[in-house]
Amino acid sequence: MNQVKHFFEDRAFGVCAKLGERLRFPIDSIRLFFIYASFVTLGSPVIVYVSLAMMMKVRKYIRKMNNPVLFD
């Protein structure tokens, strides 16, 4: 079960996990918030999720460009 969870977390950008780590809040609660908020607001949190995912990827790319030894 844990391997399946990590597989989907890696494929789904890990936005909820990163927010949970930073805010010291349970990851499952953040995921439920995104799901419920998406139903109530007809999908607008999906835009927030995708933009956060893009920011995380860009930051990782910039860090890799600045210090390529760390990510090899």
N, C-alpha and C positions, 0 to 999 in steps of 0.2 A: 504494500500500500504506500509506503513512504517513497519507494522508487518511482511509482507512478506520479505521485505528487511532485517530486523533483523534476521529472520529465516535463510535465506540463508547465511548471514554474519556469524552467529554462526556455521553453518554447513561447511562453506568453510574456517575455521580456522581464519578468520579475519585478514589476512595478509595485505590486502590493507588498511583496516581501521587503523591498527596499524602504518603502514608506513605513512599514511596521518596525523595521530595525531602527530607522531614524527617530521615529516618534515614540518608540518603546511601547507599542500598542500591538495587541494580538493580530496576526496576519489574517486569520479567518474573519475577524470582525471587519477589517478593511475590505476584504473581498465581498462580504455580504453587503456592506455599504454600497459598493460600486454596482452590485447586481440590483439591489432594491432601488437605488437612485436612478439606474438606467430604466427600470420599469416605470417609475413615477414620472420622470421627466422625458420619457420617450427617447432615450439614448444619448442625451447630451453628456453624461459622464464618460461615455466612450471616447469622445473628443478629448477630454482631459486625460484619460488613460493613454491614448495614442500619443498625445503631445508629451506627456511625461516619459513615455517609452523612448520617443525620439530624442529627448534631451539626455536621457541616460546613455543612449548609444553614442551621441555626439561627444558627450563628456569622456566616455571610455576611449573613443577614437582620438580625441585630443591628448588625453593622458598617454596613450600608446605612442603618439607621434613625438611627444616631449621626452619620453623615456622608454625606448623600445626594448631595453634589457629586461624590464620588469614583467612584460607580458609574453615573452617567448617561451 
